[in-house]
């Protein structure tokens, strides 16, 4: 039972990581397009917002992986 639970948890985390990256990149894209249209700076604000969004996405993924690794280490110590 515990093994299948950890499998589903791993699948959920994998899907969550993909969703976080996709959401950050999409948000950066739409914000950049909006700002470029508003200020007439195409494509510079789009590029800048995409870079910031990708950085934010990677930082969130890093936090998720770090948390999972810490939980895995704690579970290994208990067993």
C-alpha positions as CSV (number, residue, x, y, z in Angstrom):
1,X,0.0,0.0,0.0
2,X,2.8,2.4,0.9
3,X,4.6,1.7,-2.3
4,X,1.6,2.5,-4.5
5,X,1.1,5.7,-2.5
6,X,4.7,6.8,-3.2
7,X,4.2,6.1,-6.9
8,X,1.1,8.3,-7.1
9,X,2.9,11.0,-5.1
10,X,5.8,10.9,-7.6
11,X,3.4,11.1,-10.5
12,X,1.7,14.1,-8.9
13,X,4.9,15.9,-8.3
14,X,6.0,15.3,-11.9
15,X,2.8,16.7,-13.2
16,X,3.0,19.6,-10.8
17,X,6.5,20.5,-12.0
18,X,5.3,20.5,-15.6
19,X,2.2,22.6,-14.7
20,X,4.3,25.1,-12.8
21,X,6.7,25.6,-15.7
22,X,3.9,25.8,-18.2
23,X,2.0,28.3,-16.1
24,X,5.0,30.6,-15.6
25,X,6.0,30.6,-19.3
26,X,2.4,31.3,-20.4
27,X,2.0,34.1,-17.9
28,X,5.3,35.6,-19.0
29,X,4.2,35.3,-22.6
30,X,0.9,37.0,-22.2
31,X,2.2,39.7,-19.8
32,X,5.0,40.5,-22.3
33,X,2.7,40.7,-25.3
34,X,0.4,43.0,-23.4
35,X,3.2,45.3,-22.3
36,X,4.7,45.3,-25.7
37,X,1.4,46.3,-27.2
38,X,0.8,49.0,-24.6
39,X,4.3,50.6,-24.9
40,X,5.2,49.7,-28.5
41,X,8.4,48.0,-27.5
42,X,8.0,44.7,-29.3
43,X,9.7,42.2,-28.8
44,X,11.8,43.5,-25.9
45,X,9.3,43.3,-23.0
46,X,8.1,39.9,-24.3
47,X,11.7,38.6,-24.2
48,X,12.3,40.1,-20.7
49,X,9.1,38.8,-19.3
50,X,9.7,35.3,-20.7
51,X,13.2,35.3,-19.2
52,X,11.8,36.4,-15.8
53,X,9.0,33.8,-16.0
54,X,11.4,31.0,-16.9
55,X,13.6,32.0,-14.0
56,X,10.6,32.0,-11.6
57,X,9.6,28.6,-12.9
58,X,13.0,27.1,-12.4
59,X,13.1,28.5,-8.8
60,X,9.7,27.0,-8.0
61,X,10.8,23.7,-9.5
62,X,14.0,23.9,-7.3
63,X,11.9,24.5,-4.2
64,X,9.6,21.6,-5.0
65,X,12.5,19.2,-5.6
66,X,14.3,20.4,-2.5
67,X,11.2,19.8,-0.4
68,X,10.7,16.3,-1.9
69,X,14.4,15.4,-1.3
70,X,14.1,16.6,2.4
71,X,10.9,14.5,2.9
72,X,12.5,11.5,1.3
73,X,15.6,11.8,3.5
74,X,13.4,12.1,6.6
75,X,11.4,9.0,5.6
76,X,14.6,7.0,4.9
77,X,15.9,7.9,8.4
78,X,12.6,6.8,10.0
79,X,12.7,3.4,8.2
